[in-house]
Amino acid sequence: MNTQSESQVVLFKPVERIDWQSGVALNEKMSQITANVNQLWVIDLAEVNFMDSSGLLPLVNGLKTARQNGCRLVLCNVQAPVRLVLELTQLDSVFEIFDSYEEVVSFANNEPTLTTVGVM
């Protein structure tokens, strides 16, 4: 999994699958984020083609942690199999979901509490 941080945005890019094993790694990465520096947490799911129920836990934990620290966690580039899991569990109504990372950047640039970010 790749992690990039620029300005107030941190980008997580898991690959292939989010299951129990990769979910633990994602949880660890998110626990290392400095909330007062990184106000917007983005999970780019463009390269994730599988997620099981155990893969939902790090997403929900990350959302909870972000909110507790006054941050936002959003998802982008959600592929059809992953979107189906989110819809079946009704988590698609809990997460802010963007079609692309560029949409997230546009959102962040128009959000008064966030500084300008560039596409990474």
MOPAC internal coordinates of N, CA, C and O (Angstrom, degrees):
PM7 1SCF
backbone

  N    0.0000 0     0.00 0     0.00 0    0    0    0
  C    1.4419 1     0.00 0     0.00 0    1    0    0
  C    1.5170 1   108.70 1     0.00 0    2    1    0
  O    1.2310 1   121.01 1   -43.26 1    3    2    1
  N    1.2940 1   115.68 1   136.74 1    3    2    1
  C    1.4595 1   121.65 1   176.75 1    5    3    2
  C    1.5207 1   109.33 1   -97.15 1    6    5    3
  O    1.2310 1   121.26 1   -35.55 1    7    6    5
  N    1.3149 1   115.19 1   144.45 1    7    6    5
  C    1.4628 1   121.34 1   174.54 1    9    7    6
  C    1.5123 1   107.79 1  -132.79 1   10    9    7
  O    1.2310 1   120.40 1   -50.27 1   11   10    9
  N    1.3280 1   116.84 1   129.73 1   11   10    9
  C    1.4576 1   121.69 1   177.85 1   13   11   10
  C    1.5185 1   107.93 1  -128.78 1   14   13   11
  O    1.2310 1   121.20 1   -34.80 1   15   14   13
  N    1.3115 1   115.31 1   145.20 1   15   14   13
  C    1.4558 1   119.68 1   178.60 1   17   15   14
  C    1.5142 1   108.89 1  -132.69 1   18   17   15
  O    1.2310 1   120.96 1   -49.89 1   19   18   17
  N    1.3129 1   115.76 1   130.11 1   19   18   17
  C    1.4597 1   120.92 1   176.93 1   21   19   18
  C    1.5129 1   107.77 1  -143.79 1   22   21   19
  O    1.2310 1   121.13 1   -51.03 1   23   22   21
  N    1.3083 1   115.44 1   128.97 1   23   22   21
  C    1.4537 1   120.88 1  -179.80 1   25   23   22
  C    1.5225 1   109.17 1    55.13 1   26   25   23
  O    1.2310 1   119.84 1    54.67 1   27   26   25
  N    1.3048 1   117.92 1  -125.33 1   27   26   25
  C    1.4599 1   120.94 1  -178.10 1   29   27   26
  C    1.5217 1   112.33 1   -97.78 1   30   29   27
  O    1.2310 1   119.95 1  -171.31 1   31   30   29
  N    1.3208 1   117.70 1     8.69 1   31   30   29
  C    1.4615 1   121.56 1  -177.22 1   33   31   30
  C    1.5172 1   109.80 1  -110.93 1   34   33   31
  O    1.2310 1   120.82 1   -45.20 1   35   34   33
  N    1.3312 1   116.04 1   134.80 1   35   34   33
  C    1.4578 1   120.45 1   172.23 1   37   35   34
  C    1.5279 1   106.79 1  -120.09 1   38   37   35
  O    1.2310 1   120.98 1   -45.44 1   39   38   37
  N    1.3244 1   115.74 1   134.56 1   39   38   37
  C    1.4601 1   122.55 1  -175.28 1   41   39   38
  C    1.5193 1   109.76 1  -115.23 1   42   41   39
  O    1.2310 1   120.79 1   -55.37 1   43   42   41
  N    1.3238 1   116.10 1   124.63 1   43   42   41
  C    1.4614 1   122.85 1   174.65 1   45   43   42
  C    1.5210 1   107.53 1  -106.59 1   46   45   43
  O    1.2310 1   120.42 1   -46.13 1   47   46   45
  N    1.3385 1   116.80 1   133.87 1   47   46   45
  C    1.4613 1   120.27 1  -179.61 1   49   47   46
  C    1.5263 1   109.98 1  -129.62 1   50   49   47
  O    1.2310 1   120.38 1  -100.45 1   51   50   49
  N    1.3361 1   116.87 1    79.55 1   51   50   49
  C    1.4620 1   118.46 1   176.16 1   53   51   50
  C    1.5251 1   110.22 1   -67.28 1   54   53   51
  O    1.2310 1   120.57 1   -23.83 1   55   54   53
  N    1.3278 1   116.52 1   156.17 1   55   54   53
  C    1.4629 1   120.66 1  -178.89 1   57   55   54
  C    1.5247 1   111.19 1  -124.27 1   58   57   55
  O    1.2310 1   121.53 1   -33.37 1   59   58   57
  N    1.3127 1   114.67 1   146.63 1   59   58   57
  C    1.4544 1   127.43 1   173.87 1   61   59   58
  C    1.5195 1   115.16 1    66.46 1   62   61   59
  O    1.2310 1   119.94 1   115.71 1   63   62   61
  N    1.3273 1   117.72 1   -64.29 1   63   62   61
  C    1.4591 1   119.04 1  -174.64 1   65   63   62
  C    1.5228 1   111.59 1  -146.77 1   66   65   63
  O    1.2310 1   122.00 1   -28.88 1   67   66   65
  N    1.3263 1   113.77 1   151.12 1   67   66   65
  C    1.4604 1   119.62 1   170.84 1   69   67   66
  C    1.5249 1   105.68 1  -121.45 1   70   69   67
  O    1.2310 1   121.71 1   -75.96 1   71   70   69
  N    1.3153 1   114.34 1   104.04 1   71   70   69
  C    1.4572 1   121.95 1   177.47 1   73   71   70
  C    1.5212 1   107.52 1  -128.63 1   74   73   71
  O    1.2310 1   120.07 1    17.45 1   75   74   73
  N    1.3150 1   117.48 1  -162.55 1   75   74   73
  C    1.4587 1   119.44 1  -176.41 1   77   75   74
  C    1.5236 1   111.08 1   -58.31 1   78   77   75
  O    1.2310 1   120.12 1   129.90 1   79   78   77
  N    1.3267 1   117.39 1   -50.10 1   79   78   77
  C    1.4660 1   121.14 1  -175.05 1   81   79   78
  C    1.5279 1   112.18 1   -64.44 1   82   81   79
  O    1.2310 1   120.26 1   128.90 1   83   82   81
  N    1.3085 1   117.10 1   -51.10 1   83   82   81
  C    1.4665 1   119.15 1  -179.54 1   85   83   82
  C    1.5270 1   110.88 1   -71.21 1   86   85   83
  O    1.2310 1   120.55 1   153.89 1   87   86   85
  N    1.3294 1   116.56 1   -26.11 1   87   86   85
  C    1.4596 1   120.49 1   176.71 1   89   87   86
  C    1.5205 1   112.23 1   -64.90 1   90   89   87
  O    1.2310 1   120.72 1   143.43 1   91   90   89
  N    1.3336 1   116.23 1   -36.57 1   91   90   89
  C    1.4665 1   120.59 1   176.74 1   93   91   90
  C    1.5261 1   109.59 1   -62.64 1   94   93   91
  O    1.2310 1   120.69 1   136.44 1   95   94   93
  N    1.3362 1   116.28 1   -43.56 1   95   94   93
  C    1.4739 1   120.59 1   179.20 1   97   95   94
  C    1.5273 1   110.71 1   -63.28 1   98   97   95
  O    1.2310 1   120.23 1   138.14 1   99   98   97
  N    1.3374 1   117.17 1   -41.86 1   99   98   97
  C    1.4634 1   120.83 1   178.90 1  101   99   98
  C    1.5295 1   110.42 1   -63.93 1  102  101   99
  O    1.2310 1   120.55 1   137.49 1  103  102  101
  N    1.3273 1   116.55 1   -42.51 1  103  102  101
  C    1.4721 1   120.60 1   176.51 1  105  103  102
  C    1.5195 1   111.38 1   -57.86 1  106  105  103
  O    1.2310 1   120.58 1   135.49 1  107  106  105
  N    1.3349 1   116.49 1   -44.51 1  107  106  105
  C    1.4637 1   121.02 1  -179.64 1  109  107  106
  C    1.5232 1   111.14 1   -62.33 1  110  109  107
  O    1.2310 1   120.58 1   136.53 1  111  110  109
  N    1.3358 1   116.50 1   -43.47 1  111  110  109
  C    1.4702 1   120.33 1   179.07 1  113  111  110
  C    1.5229 1   110.76 1   -61.89 1  114  113  111
  O    1.2310 1   120.63 1   135.84 1  115  114  113
  N    1.3272 1   116.40 1   -44.16 1  115  114  113
  C    1.4651 1   119.36 1  -178.11 1  117  115  114
  C    1.5232 1   111.80 1   -68.15 1  118  117  115
  O    1.2310 1   120.09 1   149.99 1  119  118  117
  N    1.3333 1   117.42 1   -30.01 1  119  118  117
  C    1.4642 1   119.55 1   179.84 1  121  119  118
  C    1.5243 1   112.01 1   -71.70 1  122  121  119
  O    1.2310 1   120.14 1   164.85 1  123  122  121
  N    1.3299 1   117.34 1   -15.15 1  123  122  121
  C    1.4617 1   121.81 1  -179.54 1  125  123  122
  C    1.5256 1   113.09 1   -90.22 1  126  125  123
  O    1.2310 1   120.01 1   177.65 1  127  126  125
  N    1.3212 1   117.58 1    -2.35 1  127  126  125
  C    1.4589 1   121.73 1  -176.15 1  129  127  126
  C    1.5242 1   109.90 1   -76.10 1  130  129  127
  O    1.2310 1   121.20 1   -42.35 1  131  130  129
  N    1.3055 1   115.30 1   137.65 1  131  130  129
  C    1.4598 1   121.51 1   175.83 1  133  131  130
  C    1.5223 1   107.61 1   -89.37 1  134  133  131
  O    1.2310 1   121.02 1   -75.95 1  135  134  133
  N    1.3228 1   115.65 1   104.05 1  135  134  133
  C    1.4642 1   120.97 1  -172.14 1  137  135  134
  C    1.5162 1   113.38 1   -61.72 1  138  137  135
  O    1.2310 1   119.74 1   145.21 1  139  138  137
  N    1.3294 1   118.09 1   -34.79 1  139  138  137
  C    1.4639 1   118.32 1  -177.41 1  141  139  138
  C    1.5238 1   112.25 1   -74.49 1  142  141  139
  O    1.2310 1   120.14 1   167.22 1  143  142  141
  N    1.3282 1   117.34 1   -12.78 1  143  142  141
  C    1.4623 1   121.53 1   177.20 1  145  143  142
  C    1.5228 1   110.38 1   -99.46 1  146  145  143
  O    1.2310 1   120.49 1   134.30 1  147  146  145
  N    1.3164 1   116.67 1   -45.70 1  147  146  145
  C    1.4618 1   122.45 1  -176.64 1  149  147  146
  C    1.5260 1   109.97 1  -101.71 1  150  149  147
  O    1.2310 1   120.79 1   -80.36 1  151  150  149
  N    1.3307 1   116.10 1    99.64 1  151  150  149
  C    1.4576 1   121.18 1  -175.95 1  153  151  150
  C    1.5291 1   113.76 1   -86.35 1  154  153  151
  O    1.2310 1   119.90 1   158.81 1  155  154  153
  N    1.3263 1   117.80 1   -21.19 1  155  154  153
  C    1.4609 1   121.50 1  -178.90 1  157  155  154
  C    1.5186 1   108.57 1  -123.28 1  158  157  155
  O    1.2310 1   120.68 1   -60.50 1  159  158  157
  N    1.3192 1   116.30 1   119.50 1  159  158  157
  C    1.4617 1   122.38 1   179.22 1  161  159  158
  C    1.5203 1   107.12 1  -105.39 1  162  161  159
  O    1.2310 1   120.47 1   -56.98 1  163  162  161
  N    1.3285 1   116.71 1   123.02 1  163  162  161
  C    1.4572 1   122.21 1  -177.71 1  165  163  162
  C    1.5208 1   108.69 1  -115.65 1  166  165  163
  O    1.2310 1   120.54 1   -53.21 1  167  166  165
  N    1.3261 1   116.57 1   126.79 1  167  166  165
  C    1.4575 1   120.88 1   172.82 1  169  167  166
  C    1.5212 1   106.57 1  -108.69 1  170  169  167
  O    1.2310 1   121.08 1   -70.76 1  171  170  169
  N    1.3397 1   115.54 1   109.24 1  171  170  169
  C    1.4630 1   122.82 1  -179.31 1  173  171  170
  C    1.5234 1   107.88 1   -90.16 1  174  173  171
  O    1.2310 1   120.58 1   -67.41 1  175  174  173
  N    1.3243 1   116.49 1   112.59 1  175  174  173
  C    1.4609 1   122.16 1  -175.03 1  177  175  174
  C    1.5238 1   112.74 1  -100.00 1  178  177  175
  O    1.2310 1   120.01 1  -158.32 1  179  178  177
  N    1.3291 1   117.59 1    21.68 1  179  178  177
  C    1.4626 1   121.91 1  -177.13 1  181  179  178
  C    1.5230 1   112.71 1   -57.83 1  182  181  179
  O    1.2310 1   120.19 1   145.23 1  183  182  181
  N    1.3187 1   117.25 1   -34.77 1  183  182  181
  C    1.4656 1   120.73 1  -176.14 1  185  183  182
  C    1.5228 1   113.03 1  -102.10 1  186  185  183
  O    1.2310 1   120.31 1  -169.12 1  187  186  185
  N    1.3296 1   117.02 1    10.88 1  187  186  185
  C    1.4687 1   120.76 1   179.29 1  189  187  186
  C    1.5217 1   108.68 1  -100.92 1  190  189  187
  O    1.2310 1   120.77 1   -61.39 1  191  190  189
  N    1.3400 1   116.14 1   118.61 1  191  190  189
  C    1.4601 1   120.24 1  -179.29 1  193  191  190
  C    1.5248 1   112.74 1  -112.55 1  194  193  191
  O    1.2310 1   120.42 1  -177.02 1  195  194  193
  N    1.3383 1   116.81 1     2.98 1  195  194  193
  C    1.4622 1   120.75 1   178.96 1  197  195  194
  C    1.5226 1   109.53 1  -149.93 1  198  197  195
  O    1.2310 1   121.22 1   -43.48 1  199  198  197
  N    1.3218 1   115.27 1   136.52 1  199  198  197
  C    1.4591 1   120.61 1   172.34 1  201  199  198
  C    1.5198 1   107.22 1  -148.47 1  202  201  199
  O    1.2310 1   120.75 1   -51.33 1  203  202  201
  N    1.3302 1   116.17 1   128.67 1  203  202  201
  C    1.4575 1   119.49 1   175.51 1  205  203  202
  C    1.5249 1   109.39 1  -102.64 1  206  205  203
  O    1.2310 1   121.02 1     2.68 1  207  206  205
  N    1.3245 1   115.65 1  -177.32 1  207  206  205
  C    1.4670 1   119.10 1  -175.54 1  209  207  206
  C    1.5250 1   112.43 1   -62.20 1  210  209  207
  O    1.2310 1   119.98 1   148.03 1  211  210  209
  N    1.3328 1   117.65 1   -31.97 1  211  210  209
  C    1.4685 1   119.14 1   178.27 1  213  211  210
  C    1.5237 1   111.18 1   -70.26 1  214  213  211
  O    1.2310 1   120.15 1   159.34 1  215  214  213
  N    1.3173 1   117.32 1   -20.66 1  215  214  213
  C    1.4550 1   121.41 1   176.64 1  217  215  214
  C    1.5176 1   113.11 1   -75.27 1  218  217  215
  O    1.2310 1   120.56 1   163.62 1  219  218  217
  N    1.3248 1   116.54 1   -16.38 1  219  218  217
  C    1.4644 1   120.23 1   177.87 1  221  219  218
  C    1.5237 1   111.82 1   -72.52 1  222  221  219
  O    1.2310 1   120.72 1   149.43 1  223  222  221
  N    1.3241 1   116.23 1   -30.57 1  223  222  221
  C    1.4590 1   120.74 1  -175.60 1  225  223  222
  C    1.5250 1   113.43 1   -57.16 1  226  225  223
  O    1.2310 1   118.83 1   131.39 1  227  226  225
  N    1.3431 1   119.83 1   -48.61 1  227  226  225
  C    1.4698 1   117.55 1   179.53 1  229  227  226
  C    1.5269 1   112.77 1   -65.06 1  230  229  227
  O    1.2310 1   119.87 1   149.04 1  231  230  229
  N    1.3236 1   117.85 1   -30.96 1  231  230  229
  C    1.4650 1   119.80 1   177.87 1  233  231  230
  C    1.5274 1   110.17 1   -66.60 1  234  233  231
  O    1.2310 1   120.70 1   133.43 1  235  234  233
  N    1.3274 1   116.27 1   -46.57 1  235  234  233
  C    1.4641 1   120.65 1  -179.47 1  237  235  234
  C    1.5285 1   110.39 1   -67.31 1  238  237  235
  O    1.2310 1   120.31 1   137.12 1  239  238  237
  N    1.3364 1   117.01 1   -42.88 1  239  238  237
  C    1.4701 1   120.04 1   177.48 1  241  239  238
  C    1.5258 1   111.02 1   -61.70 1  242  241  239
  O    1.2310 1   120.69 1   137.90 1  243  242  241
  N    1.3257 1   116.29 1   -42.10 1  243  242  241
  C    1.4620 1   120.23 1   178.58 1  245  243  242
  C    1.5139 1   111.81 1   -62.47 1  246  245  243
  O    1.2310 1   120.68 1   137.57 1  247  246  245
  N    1.3320 1   116.30 1   -42.43 1  247  246  245
  C    1.4627 1   120.80 1   178.33 1  249  247  246
  C    1.5265 1   110.30 1   -62.12 1  250  249  247
  O    1.2310 1   120.67 1   135.77 1  251  250  249
  N    1.3162 1   116.33 1   -44.23 1  251  250  249
  C    1.4658 1   121.03 1   179.31 1  253  251  250
  C    1.5299 1   110.81 1   -62.09 1  254  253  251
  O    1.2310 1   120.58 1   132.90 1  255  254  253
  N    1.3260 1   116.50 1   -47.10 1  255  254  253
  C    1.4648 1   120.96 1  -179.99 1  257  255  254
  C    1.5202 1   111.17 1   -62.41 1  258  257  255
  O    1.2310 1   120.68 1   135.60 1  259  258  257
  N    1.3314 1   116.31 1   -44.40 1  259  258  257
  C    1.4640 1   120.32 1   179.43 1  261  259  258
  C    1.5252 1   110.35 1   -59.18 1  262  261  259
  O    1.2310 1   120.49 1   131.52 1  263  262  261
  N    1.3136 1   116.67 1   -48.48 1  263  262  261
  C    1.4698 1   120.50 1  -178.54 1  265  263  262
  C    1.5227 1   111.87 1   -63.56 1  266  265  263
  O    1.2310 1   120.35 1   140.71 1  267  266  265
  N    1.3371 1   116.94 1   -39.29 1  267  266  265
  C    1.4667 1   120.19 1   179.20 1  269  267  266
  C    1.5216 1   111.64 1   -63.52 1  270  269  267
  O    1.2310 1   120.70 1   154.51 1  271  270  269
  N    1.3262 1   116.27 1   -25.49 1  271  270  269
  C    1.4633 1   121.23 1  -179.11 1  273  271  270
  C    1.5233 1   112.61 1  -101.00 1  274  273  271
  O    1.2310 1   120.39 1  -167.27 1  275  274  273
  N    1.3313 1   116.85 1    12.73 1  275  274  273
  C    1.4541 1   120.64 1   178.40 1  277  275  274
  C    1.5167 1   113.64 1    72.83 1  278  277  275
  O    1.2310 1   120.55 1  -155.87 1  279  278  277
  N    1.3270 1   116.55 1    24.13 1  279  278  277
  C    1.4706 1   121.71 1  -179.10 1  281  279  278
  C    1.5247 1   109.60 1  -110.60 1  282  281  279
  O    1.2310 1   121.39 1    -6.45 1  283  282  281
  N    1.3325 1   114.94 1   173.55 1  283  282  281
  C    1.4593 1   120.85 1   176.33 1  285  283  282
  C    1.5100 1   108.61 1  -120.68 1  286  285  283
  O    1.2310 1   120.63 1   -39.69 1  287  286  285
  N    1.3181 1   116.39 1   140.31 1  287  286  285
  C    1.4532 1   122.17 1   173.22 1  289  287  286
  C    1.5125 1   107.08 1  -117.86 1  290  289  287
  O    1.2310 1   120.57 1   -52.34 1  291  290  289
  N    1.3308 1   116.51 1   127.66 1  291  290  289
  C    1.4597 1   121.27 1   179.56 1  293  291  290
  C    1.5210 1   109.36 1  -128.20 1  294  293  291
  O    1.2310 1   120.99 1   -22.41 1  295  294  293
  N    1.3233 1   115.72 1   157.59 1  295  294  293
  C    1.4580 1   122.48 1   176.23 1  297  295  294
  C    1.5171 1   108.42 1  -111.68 1  298  297  295
  O    1.2310 1   120.62 1   -31.25 1  299  298  297
  N    1.3297 1   116.43 1   148.75 1  299  298  297
  C    1.4643 1   119.40 1   173.86 1  301  299  298
  C    1.5252 1   109.74 1  -143.90 1  302  301  299
  O    1.2310 1   121.39 1   -16.61 1  303  302  301
  N    1.3250 1   114.95 1   163.39 1  303  302  301
  C    1.4658 1   122.80 1   178.74 1  305  303  302
  C    1.5258 1   112.17 1    53.53 1  306  305  303
  O    1.2310 1   120.33 1  -136.38 1  307  306  305
  N    1.3191 1   116.97 1    43.62 1  307  306  305
  C    1.4653 1   121.34 1  -177.72 1  309  307  306
  C    1.5278 1   109.11 1   -75.01 1  310  309  307
  O    1.2310 1   120.87 1   -60.20 1  311  310  309
  N    1.3234 1   115.94 1   119.80 1  311  310  309
  C    1.4605 1   121.97 1  -179.55 1  313  311  310
  C    1.5326 1   110.35 1   -77.94 1  314  313  311
  O    1.2310 1   120.48 1   -22.31 1  315  314  313
  N    1.3382 1   116.69 1   157.69 1  315  314  313
  C    1.4666 1   122.56 1  -173.41 1  317  315  314
  C    1.5348 1   114.27 1   -52.49 1  318  317  315
  O    1.2310 1   118.66 1   132.90 1  319  318  317
  N    1.3440 1   120.16 1   -47.10 1  319  318  317
  C    1.4744 1   118.34 1  -179.26 1  321  319  318
  C    1.5339 1   113.00 1   -63.06 1  322  321  319
  O    1.2310 1   120.48 1   143.97 1  323  322  321
  N    1.3130 1   116.70 1   -36.03 1  323  322  321
  C    1.4633 1   121.21 1   179.51 1  325  323  322
  C    1.5254 1   109.74 1   -73.96 1  326  325  323
  O    1.2310 1   120.65 1   139.27 1  327  326  325
  N    1.3194 1   116.37 1   -40.73 1  327  326  325
  C    1.4715 1   120.10 1   177.94 1  329  327  326
  C    1.5267 1   110.29 1   -59.97 1  330  329  327
  O    1.2310 1   120.36 1   141.46 1  331  330  329
  N    1.3284 1   116.91 1   -38.54 1  331  330  329
  C    1.4602 1   120.73 1   178.91 1  333  331  330
  C    1.5312 1   110.86 1   -60.86 1  334  333  331
  O    1.2310 1   120.18 1   136.06 1  335  334  333
  N    1.3269 1   117.26 1   -43.94 1  335  334  333
  C    1.4687 1   120.96 1   177.59 1  337  335  334
  C    1.5293 1   109.96 1   -61.37 1  338  337  335
  O    1.2310 1   120.43 1   136.64 1  339  338  337
  N    1.3238 1   116.77 1   -43.36 1  339  338  337
  C    1.4696 1   120.52 1   179.25 1  341  339  338
  C    1.5314 1   110.99 1   -63.89 1  342  341  339
  O    1.2310 1   120.60 1   140.37 1  343  342  341
  N    1.3310 1   116.45 1   -39.63 1  343  342  341
  C    1.4646 1   120.06 1   179.89 1  345  343  342
  C    1.5250 1   111.73 1   -69.52 1  346  345  343
  O    1.2310 1   120.26 1   136.98 1  347  346  345
  N    1.3413 1   117.11 1   -43.02 1  347  346  345
  C    1.4643 1   120.58 1  -179.43 1  349  347  346
  C    1.5276 1   111.96 1   -62.82 1  350  349  347
  O    1.2310 1   120.65 1   147.78 1  351  350  349
  N    1.3043 1   116.36 1   -32.22 1  351  350  349
  C    1.4699 1   121.02 1   179.40 1  353  351  350
  C    1.5298 1   111.82 1   -93.62 1  354  353  351
  O    1.2310 1   120.64 1  -179.83 1  355  354  353
  N    1.3142 1   116.38 1     0.17 1  355  354  353
  C    1.4658 1   124.75 1  -178.89 1  357  355  354
  C    1.5228 1   112.94 1    61.84 1  358  357  355
  O    1.2310 1   120.64 1  -159.66 1  359  358  357
  N    1.3204 1   116.39 1    20.34 1  359  358  357
  C    1.4625 1   119.92 1   176.48 1  361  359  358
  C    1.5261 1   111.64 1   -78.98 1  362  361  359
  O    1.2310 1   120.35 1   167.70 1  363  362  361
  N    1.3275 1   116.94 1   -12.30 1  363  362  361
  C    1.4625 1   119.31 1   176.27 1  365  363  362
  C    1.5249 1   110.98 1   -64.86 1  366  365  363
  O    1.2310 1   120.58 1   158.90 1  367  366  365
  N    1.3297 1   116.50 1   -21.10 1  367  366  365
  C    1.4680 1   119.57 1   177.36 1  369  367  366
  C    1.5312 1   111.87 1   -90.37 1  370  369  367
  O    1.2310 1   120.23 1   172.19 1  371  370  369
  N    1.3200 1   117.16 1    -7.81 1  371  370  369
  C    1.4632 1   122.05 1  -179.95 1  373  371  370
  C    1.5250 1   110.72 1   -94.21 1  374  373  371
  O    1.2310 1   120.67 1   140.34 1  375  374  373
  N    1.3295 1   116.33 1   -39.66 1  375  374  373
  C    1.4635 1   121.75 1  -177.77 1  377  375  374
  C    1.5203 1   111.32 1   -89.68 1  378  377  375
  O    1.2310 1   121.09 1   -32.31 1  379  378  377
  N    1.3260 1   115.52 1   147.69 1  379  378  377
  C    1.4611 1   120.66 1   167.69 1  381  379  378
  C    1.5247 1   105.64 1   -81.33 1  382  381  379
  O    1.2310 1   120.47 1   -57.40 1  383  382  381
  N    1.3337 1   116.71 1   122.60 1  383  382  381
  C    1.4601 1   121.15 1  -176.37 1  385  383  382
  C    1.5234 1   108.95 1  -120.03 1  386  385  383
  O    1.2310 1   121.12 1   -52.41 1  387  386  385
  N    1.3328 1   115.46 1   127.59 1  387  386  385
  C    1.4580 1   122.51 1   178.49 1  389  387  386
  C    1.5222 1   108.95 1  -113.24 1  390  389  387
  O    1.2310 1   120.79 1   -30.78 1  391  390  389
  N    1.3300 1   116.09 1   149.22 1  391  390  389
  C    1.4606 1   120.42 1  -179.41 1  393  391  390
  C    1.5206 1   112.98 1   -69.99 1  394  393  391
  O    1.2310 1   120.19 1   150.66 1  395  394  393
  N    1.3249 1   117.25 1   -29.34 1  395  394  393
  C    1.4674 1   120.15 1  -176.88 1  397  395  394
  C    1.5231 1   110.31 1  -149.11 1  398  397  395
  O    1.2310 1   121.32 1   -16.05 1  399  398  397
  N    1.3226 1   115.09 1   163.95 1  399  398  397
  C    1.4620 1   119.72 1   176.08 1  401  399  398
  C    1.5266 1   109.68 1   -66.53 1  402  401  399
  O    1.2310 1   120.47 1   146.56 1  403  402  401
  N    1.3192 1   116.71 1   -33.44 1  403  402  401
  C    1.4625 1   120.92 1   178.50 1  405  403  402
  C    1.5293 1   110.82 1   -60.87 1  406  405  403
  O    1.2310 1   120.35 1   143.21 1  407  406  405
  N    1.3369 1   116.94 1   -36.79 1  407  406  405
  C    1.4676 1   120.46 1   175.73 1  409  407  406
  C    1.5225 1   111.08 1   -64.00 1  410  409  407
  O    1.2310 1   120.88 1   141.28 1  411  410  409
  N    1.3275 1   115.92 1   -38.72 1  411  410  409
  C    1.4671 1   120.26 1   177.99 1  413  411  410
  C    1.5213 1   109.77 1   -63.70 1  414  413  411
  O    1.2310 1   120.59 1   136.01 1  415  414  413
  N    1.3328 1   116.48 1   -43.99 1  415  414  413
  C    1.4659 1   121.35 1   179.54 1  417  415  414
  C    1.5237 1   109.86 1   -60.84 1  418  417  415
  O    1.2310 1   120.49 1   135.54 1  419  418  417
  N    1.3225 1   116.67 1   -44.46 1  419  418  417
  C    1.4636 1   120.81 1   178.51 1  421  419  418
  C    1.5284 1   110.37 1   -61.40 1  422  421  419
  O    1.2310 1   120.62 1   136.40 1  423  422  421
  N    1.3168 1   116.41 1   -43.60 1  423  422  421
  C    1.4662 1   121.58 1   176.96 1  425  423  422
  C    1.5244 1   110.13 1   -59.27 1  426  425  423
  O    1.2310 1   120.54 1   131.57 1  427  426  425
  N    1.3268 1   116.58 1   -48.43 1  427  426  425
  C    1.4689 1   121.26 1  -177.48 1  429  427  426
  C    1.5219 1   111.28 1   -63.53 1  430  429  427
  O    1.2310 1   120.30 1   141.79 1  431  430  429
  N    1.3230 1   117.03 1   -38.21 1  431  430  429
  C    1.4592 1   120.46 1  -179.68 1  433  431  430
  C    1.5249 1   112.09 1   -68.83 1  434  433  431
  O    1.2310 1   120.23 1   157.07 1  435  434  433
  N    1.3277 1   117.17 1   -22.93 1  435  434  433
  C    1.4627 1   121.47 1   179.24 1  437  435  434
  C    1.5229 1   112.93 1   -98.30 1  438  437  435
  O    1.2310 1   120.55 1   177.21 1  439  438  437
  N    1.3245 1   116.56 1    -2.79 1  439  438  437
  C    1.4649 1   121.82 1  -179.74 1  441  439  438
  C    1.5227 1   108.30 1   -88.33 1  442  441  439
  O    1.2310 1   119.22 1   -60.43 1  443  442  441
  N    1.3199 1   119.08 1   119.57 1  443  442  441
  C    1.4659 1   120.70 1  -174.72 1  445  443  442
  C    1.5298 1   114.54 1   -63.53 1  446  445  443
  O    1.2310 1   119.87 1   157.40 1  447  446  445
  N    1.3331 1   117.86 1   -22.60 1  447  446  445
  C    1.4618 1   119.39 1  -177.49 1  449  447  446
  C    1.5231 1   112.86 1   -88.56 1  450  449  447
  O    1.2310 1   120.33 1   176.09 1  451  450  449
  N    1.3355 1   116.98 1    -3.91 1  451  450  449
  C    1.4597 1   120.35 1  -178.53 1  453  451  450
  C    1.5174 1   110.03 1  -113.71 1  454  453  451
  O    1.2310 1   120.63 1   -34.13 1  455  454  453
  N    1.3134 1   116.40 1   145.87 1  455  454  453
  C    1.4515 1   119.38 1   176.00 1  457  455  454
  C    1.5184 1   109.25 1   -82.83 1  458  457  455
  O    1.2310 1   120.73 1   -15.24 1  459  458  457
  N    1.3141 1   116.21 1   164.76 1  459  458  457
  C    1.4542 1   121.34 1  -179.18 1  461  459  458
  C    1.5177 1   110.38 1   -61.84 1  462  461  459
  O    1.2310 1   121.32 1   -43.46 1  463  462  461
  N    1.3270 1   115.08 1   136.54 1  463  462  461
  C    1.4604 1   120.18 1   177.40 1  465  463  462
  C    1.5145 1   108.78 1  -121.40 1  466  465  463
  O    1.2310 1   120.91 1   -24.72 1  467  466  465
  N    1.2969 1   115.87 1   155.28 1  467  466  465
  C    1.4514 1   121.16 1   175.07 1  469  467  466
  C    1.5109 1   109.95 1  -109.54 1  470  469  467
  O    1.2310 1   120.85 1   -20.03 1  471  470  469
  N    1.3102 1   115.98 1   159.97 1  471  470  469
  C    1.4571 1   120.22 1   176.79 1  473  471  470
  C    1.5130 1   108.12 1   -70.24 1  474  473  471
  O    1.2310 1   120.73 1   -49.72 1  475  474  473
  N    1.3221 1   116.22 1   130.28 1  475  474  473
  C    1.4659 1   120.76 1  -178.56 1  477  475  474
  C    1.5069 1   110.29 1   -98.39 1  478  477  475
  O    1.2310 1   120.10 1   180.00 1  479  478  477

